[in-house]
């Protein structure tokens, strides 16, 4: 923030707006190349009192993470340009994303895919199709487990988007 207290960048203004709009609504980022999955999942989450941000693939998600810090990410594996494994690896390799809860959701439910997700630090793995109640329960558990992480993001100066060129 600038000395006047005003946000210094558009990204900071969006973050401030997102956090000030409703402190009680957790933000869920849905990353899936299927527009149908994104829309259906977003509607279900919004009905259950979540803010939703959607991304069509890993690269789209990386771009949006410059402006929005979700409380939970729902991540498909098979996507063009940057798949779910690559995105999870990117997030876990970035100090700002190390504690972001990630639920990987995929029709690829074999041991190999689950193990790879676990190795990359994915918190939970759900197979498609899944029950809405199962997804909501997993989100709630991760939000409860990560409550200290979420609070730390509301600390002074923490409402900055990481552009990748700041000192770590």
N, C-alpha and C positions, 0 to 999 in steps of 0.2 A: 504494500500500500504506500501511497505517497504521503508526505507529511500532513496534508490536509485531511487524511483519512479516506480519501477517494481511492478506488481501485486504480492501479497503475496501468493495467492492460485490459483488453477486452476479455481475455481468458480469466483474469482475476475477477472481473465484474460478473462473468457468468458463474464462476465458482461461488462468489459471495451471494449472488442471487439464488443459486441452487440451495445453499446451506441456510440462507435466511428465509426462503420461501416457506419451508416447513421442516423444522428440525426432526419431526417425528416420522417422516417418510424416508425410509432407506432407499438408496438409489441402486438399481440393478441394471447392469449392462448385459444385453442379450446379443451374443455374437454368433450368427448363423447365416449361411449363404442362402437359405430358403426364406423368401419373403413371407411365405405362409407361416412358417414356424415363428419368425420374428413377430408378425402381427398377432397371431393367436396367443403366443406367450406374453407379449406386451399387454394385451387386453386382459388376460387372466391376472397378471401381476398388478395392473392398475386397479382392477376390481378389488384386489386384496390390499390396497393402500400402499403400493410401492410407486416410486418415480421410476420410469423406465427410459433407458437410452439404448438404441439399437445400432449394431454395426453389421455390415454385410460380409466381412471377412477380417482376418487378422490385421491387415494394413489399415483398414478403415477404423478398427478398434484402437490401434496405436495412435492414429491421428486424433481420435476423440479423447483419448486419455491425456492429451496435452491440455484439454480444457475441463474435463469432468473427472472427478475421482469417485468411482462407484463404491458402494459398500460391499457388493458381491458381483461376480462376473459369472454368467452362464455361457459356456463355451462349447461349440461343436468341434469335432475333430476335422472332418473332411470339408475343406473350403479352398477356393482358388486363391492364388497370390501368396497368402500366408495362412497355413493351416493352424488348427488348435494347438498342436504340440509346439509349433514354432512360436505362437503367441504366448503360450504359458512359459516357455523358456525365456522369451524376451522380458516378460513381466517379472519373473523371479530373478532375472539378472539385473534388474533396475532396482536400486535401493528404495524408490518410492512405491514399488509394487510387491515387494517381498512379503508383505502381510495381507495383501488383497485376497480374500477368500474366493476360490475358483471352484465352480461345479462344472465338470466336463460332462456333456450330454451327447451320446452318440449311439448309432445303431451298431457300431463296432464295439461289442461288449466282451470280446475274448480277453484272456489273461494277458496276452502280449500288450494290448492297448491299455488295459487297466494298470499294468506294471509300469509302462512308459509314463502314463499320467502321474502315477505316484512318485516316480523318480524325478519328475519335473516339479513336484511340489503342489500338484492339484489336490484340493482338500476333499473332494467327493466326486464320485463317478456314477452317473445314472444312465441306464440304457433307454433307447427309444423303442417303442413308445413308453412314456412314463405317466403315472397318475399325477394330476395337479396337486393333490394333497401330499404326495411324496416329495415333490419339488418344493412346495411351500414349507414343509417340515424341515427339509435340508437347509433351506435359506435361513429359517428362524434359528436353527441350531448354530449355524455359522455366524450369524449376527450376534447371538448371545455370547459365543466363544470369543468373538472379536470386538466386544464392546469397548475395551480399552484402546484398541487400535483406532476405532472410529472416533472416540473422544479426542485422541491425540491429533487427529486431522483438523480439529476445530481450534487448535491452539493458535495464538497470535503468530502471524507470518506463515502459517501452514496452508493458507488458502491461496498458495501460488501454484501455478501450473509448472511442471518440470519441462523445460525446453531442451534439456540435455546439455546445455552449455554452462550451467551454474556449477560452482564447486560443490563437491559432495561432502 
